[in-house]
């Protein structure tokens, strides 16, 4: 128990790393099991001064997509390459971010030997080179227990945010006396290498970053407001409600505007609410079982069959998922 600067009574809590080490140590491990990967979205806390707290970007209680990979020395490069591919998939393909990479090397105060550090830094360099990644060197900026790869995301306003990280650790396995049996017939045991990795970092902070980056214009697969159905008049109301039910059954978030507002006001309201697509339905659309499709940016795509539209929407979402 300790006192914070504000006089609050607080307790110290470790990160997820020691718990995952204990989980690895809870069973006798063989080389056949490696790599062993543990992922954890557990709650973490940070003693931020009250004056530094800001929205979702600086909070005292947050969740991190924390994971630890226990592997043999000859598996390190492949595992790091896999994490870098994962980062590409999330940041570039899913969320349309660009990012920069920095390799942080041995700081002035560190644990372990210089030989261990040199080998760890070489492993990270080889993984980056194999993936064709461009990176800069942050000299002496590594964690005290190992070198790391930091991912700095560039948002739509060209601001930089440090999010993902990949860290190599030879120290915790040694301190927790972790081991696995070797592949040969001897009774020899080897020390695993630990890789710390977080893709999003703080989930709360990432959501704030993603919200600003998109400016409220969420991609379809992530949007809480995917489709608005706008009936021209009361005669088309039931058709609009049937369309909403049909889309919901297909896993698409849809809502019908049943208000008494004018057609133009309904369309404008859906655009301001940032619905990805707006379906206008009048007499002709009811007769032909179609909809008149337009996007939130007021691009009119014209009349389209409902089954064709559903296939297009599902394909658009599947492209990201």
N, C-alpha and C positions, 0 to 999 in steps of 0.2 A: 504494500500500500504506500502511496506517495501523495504529496500535495502538488497540485498544478500551480502555475503562476497566478491564477485567479483564486487560489485558496480552496479549490475543489479537491475532494478526496478521490483518488483514482487508483486502480489496480493495474499492475503490469501484466500484459498478455503476450505470449510469443506469436510470431507469424505462423503460417501453416507448415513451414519447412520442417521443424522438429517433429510435428505430428506425423507427417508422411514418412520421415525416417523411422519412427517407432513402428509404423505400419509395415514398412519393409522388413524391419528386424523381427516382427512378430512370427515369422515363419522361416524355416530353413530354405534358403534360395539356391537354385541351381542355375548354371549358365544357360540352360534350355529355356528358362523363364524370361530371360532378359531380351529386350528392355521391359522393365516394369514401369507403367505410367499411372500416376495418380493425379486426378483433377479435382479441384475444390472451389466452390463458389461461396465459401464461408464468409461470415461477417468479420471485418477488420476494423480497428480503431486507430485514430491518430490524434495526438494531443495538439490540435491546431489552436492558436490563440483566437479568442472570440473576434478580434478585429480583422483577422485574416479570412474568416469564413465568408463564402460567396456562392450563393445558389447551389448548383450541383457540382461546381468545379472544385471547391475547397470545402470539404465536410469532415466531421469528426468520426462518423460511422459510415462505412462503405463496403461494397463487395468487390472482390477482384477475381477474375478468371484465372486463378492460380493453378499451376500444374508443375509436377516434378517428375522427371524421367531418370530412372536408375538404369544405367547401362554399363557395358564393359568399355574399356578404353578404345577398342577397335570399332565400336559402334557409334562413337561420339559424332564423327563427321556426318554419317548418314542421318542420325537423329536431328542434328542441327539443320541439315538440308531440308528435312521434313518440316521442321518448325518454320523455316523461311518460306517454304511453299505454302504453308498454312497461312502465314501473314499475307502473302500475295493474294491468296484466295479471299480472305476476309476484307482487306483494305482496298484492293484494286477491283476485284470482280464483284464483291457484294456491295461495298459502300462508296465506290468511285472516289477514293482518296489517292493522292500521291504521297510518297514518303521518302525520307532520307535515312541512310544507315550510317551509324558511327560505331567503331570498334574501340571500346574503352580498355586501356591496358593497366598494368600493375601500378597501384598508388604508392605513395611513400610509406604508409603504414599498412602492412598486410600480414596475413598468416600463411604458413606454408613455405616451401623452398623456392628459390629462383628458378630451379630446373622445372618444378611443377608448373610454375607460372608460364615459363617459356613454352612448354609443351601445350598447355591449355590455349594460349594465344595462337599458336600455330594451327591447332585444330579449328579454331574459329575462322582464321584466315583462309584455310583450305576450303571450308564449307562455303564461305562467301565467294571465293574464286570459282568453285565448281558451279555455283548457281549464277555466275556472271554478274554478281552484284557489285555496284560501285559503292564505295564507302570512304569515309574519312576516319582519321585516327584521333581519338580523344586521349592524349597521352596522360598517364597517371590518374585516370578518372574511373578506373574499375572499382568494383566493390572490394572490401578488404579481404574477402574469401575467394575471389576469382575474377577473371576478365568477363566482359559482357558485350553484347550487341544491343545498342539502343535504337529504337525506331522512332523517328520524329515525323509526325503526320503534318502535312500542309493542307490547311482548309481552303475554302473558297475565297477567303479574304487574304490568302497568302500568309496567314499566321502559323506559327510552328508550335506543335504540342507533342511532348514526349509521352508516348502511350505504351507500345509493346516493348518487351525486353526479353532477352535470352542470355542467361548467365551460366557459366560453367563453374562447378564447385568440386574441388578435390578435398575440401576440409571437413564438411559436415559428415560425409561417410566415415572419415577417419575418427572424428570425435564421437560418433555414435557406434563405432566399431562394427560397421556394416560389412558384410562379406557374402560371397556366393561361391559355390563349389566349382572347380575347374572342369574343363572338358576332358582332360587326361584321366588316367586311372588312379592317380595319386590322390591323397586326402588334402591336397593343397587348397587353400581358399584365397580368393582375390578380392580386392577392394573395388566396389563399383564407383563409377563417376556419377555425379548428380548434376542434372541440367534443370535450372529454374526457368520456367517460361510463363509469360503472361501475354496474351494477344491483345485484349482490349485494355488491360490495366484496370483502373477503377471503372466499374460499369456505369456508375452515376456520372462521372466526369466524361466518359465516352458518349453517353446519351446527350449531355449538354453540347459537346463538340459536334455530334451528328445533327442535332437540331439546328444549330447555327449554320452548319455547312450546307444543309438542304434548304435553309430559309423557309421552312414549313412545307416545302414541296417534296413530300416523302415519295420514294419509289413505290410502285404499286405493291410489291410483295411485303413492304413494311408499313404501308399506309393504314392508319386507323379509319380513314374515310376513302374508300376505294371507288364506289359508284353511287351517284345520285340519280334517281329516276324522277323525271319531271313530267307529270301529265299536263296536257294543254288545258283540259277542262274536267269537270266532274264525271263526264261520261267515260273518260279514260282512266279514272282512279282505280277501278278494280284491276284493270290490265296492268297498271303500274305496280300494284301490290303483289300481283301474281309473279311479275318479273323479279321483284325483290325476293320473294320466297324461293324462286327458281335459282337465283344466284347464291343465296345463302346455303342452299342444299349442295352447291358446288364449292363451298368454302370461300365465297367472295363476300366481303362486307358491303352491304348495299342498304340504301334508305330511300323511301319515296317521300317527296314533298307534298303533303296533303293540305297545305295551307291554302287560304283564299287569295294569296298574292297574285299579281299579274305574272304572265309567263316570263317576261324579261326580268322581273324581280326575282323569280325562283331561280332562273339560270344564273343571275348575278350572285345570289346568295350561295349557290353551290360552288361557284368559282372562288368567292372570297373564303369559303370554308375549306378550300384546297382539295375538293374531291378530284381524284385523278381523272375520272370520266363522268360525263353527264349524258344521260339518255333521255331525250325528249320524245314523248309519245302522244300522237294525235289520232284522228280518225283513220288516216291512211295506214299508220303503223299498226293499229289494232286489226284492221282488215287483212294486212299482209303478214302479220306476226313478225314485225320488224321493230327496230328502234332507230331514231335519228341520233347519231353519235357525235359528240364533241368533247374536246379535252378541256382541262381547267385553264389553259392558255387561250381559250376561245377559238381554237382551230376546229372547224366543222369538217367532220369526216363523212357525213352523209348517212344515207339509209343503209342498214345492214341487218341480215338475218340474226336472230338471237343465238342460234346454235353456233354460227360462225363467230360471233362476238365472244361467246363463252370460251370457245377453243382458243381464241386470240389472247384473252385475258389469262387463261391458265398457262398458256405457253410463255407469256411475258413474265409471269411469276416463277415458272419452272426454270427460266433462264438464269435467274438469280439464286434459286434454291438448289 
